[in-house]
Amino acid sequence: MVICAVRNLSILAYAQGFTLWHYRLNNMGDLNANPNYFGSVSDMLCVSDIIMVSGGGDACQVVVRSVNSATNEVALDYMRSSM
């Protein structure tokens, strides 16, 4: 199972408890194949954070719907667009 590499996750903006992140990956299919892809960084994410994901000629905007740091589970909603 492929998991999020923290070295590819960076903060673009932060204000009043909201964080806008960028995550770079090689294969967008890894994100689609693993619904808990960002579970390994659940302690860094908050509900309503936005992660802009790019890689492999594709991109999507991911909104963090729920976070459970105790079980390392992160639920996402996302809208996909072609680059």
C-alpha positions as CSV (number, residue, x, y, z in Angstrom):
1,M,0.0,0.0,0.0
2,V,1.3,3.4,-1.0
3,I,1.1,6.1,1.8
4,C,1.7,9.8,1.9
5,A,5.4,10.9,2.0
6,V,5.6,13.8,4.4
7,R,8.6,15.3,2.4
8,N,6.2,15.9,-0.5
9,L,3.6,17.8,1.6
10,S,4.2,21.5,2.1
11,I,2.2,24.5,3.5
12,L,1.2,27.2,1.0
13,A,-0.8,29.3,3.4
14,Y,-1.9,29.3,7.0
15,A,-4.4,31.5,8.8
16,Q,-6.8,31.2,11.7
17,G,-6.5,27.4,11.9
18,F,-6.9,26.8,8.2
19,T,-4.0,25.4,6.1
20,L,-3.7,25.3,2.3
21,W,-1.3,22.5,1.4
22,H,0.4,21.3,-1.7
23,Y,1.3,17.6,-2.3
24,R,3.3,16.3,-5.2
25,L,3.1,12.7,-6.3
26,N,4.3,10.7,-9.2
27,N,1.1,8.8,-9.9
28,M,-2.4,10.2,-9.3
29,G,-3.6,6.6,-9.3
30,D,-2.0,6.1,-5.9
31,L,-4.3,8.6,-4.4
32,N,-7.4,7.1,-6.1
33,A,-6.4,3.5,-5.1
34,N,-6.0,4.3,-1.4
35,P,-8.9,6.1,0.3
36,N,-6.7,6.7,3.4
37,Y,-3.7,7.9,1.5
38,F,-3.1,10.8,3.9
39,G,-3.5,8.7,7.1
40,S,0.2,8.8,7.9
41,V,0.0,12.6,8.3
42,S,-3.3,12.7,10.1
43,D,-1.7,14.5,13.1
44,M,-0.8,17.5,10.7
45,L,-4.3,17.9,9.1
46,C,-7.5,19.6,10.3
47,V,-11.0,19.3,9.0
48,S,-11.6,21.8,6.2
49,D,-7.9,22.0,5.2
50,I,-7.4,22.0,1.5
51,I,-4.7,20.0,-0.2
52,M,-3.8,20.8,-3.8
53,V,-2.4,17.6,-5.3
54,S,-0.4,17.5,-8.5
55,G,1.5,14.9,-10.5
56,G,1.7,12.8,-13.6
57,G,0.1,15.6,-15.7
58,D,-3.1,15.7,-13.5
59,A,-4.3,17.7,-10.5
60,C,-7.0,17.7,-7.9
61,Q,-8.2,19.8,-5.0
62,V,-8.8,17.8,-1.9
63,V,-10.8,19.0,1.1
64,V,-10.2,17.2,4.4
65,R,-13.7,16.0,5.6
66,S,-12.7,14.2,8.8
67,V,-9.5,13.4,10.8
68,N,-9.0,10.7,13.4
69,S,-5.4,10.9,14.6
70,A,-5.9,8.0,17.0
71,T,-6.5,5.6,14.2
72,N,-4.6,7.5,11.5
73,E,-7.7,7.9,9.3
74,V,-8.4,10.9,7.0
75,A,-11.5,11.2,4.9
76,L,-11.4,13.4,1.8
77,D,-13.7,15.0,-0.7
78,Y,-12.1,16.1,-3.9
79,M,-12.8,17.7,-7.3
80,R,-10.6,16.6,-10.2
81,S,-9.4,18.7,-13.2
82,S,-7.1,18.0,-16.1
83,M,-4.0,20.2,-16.5
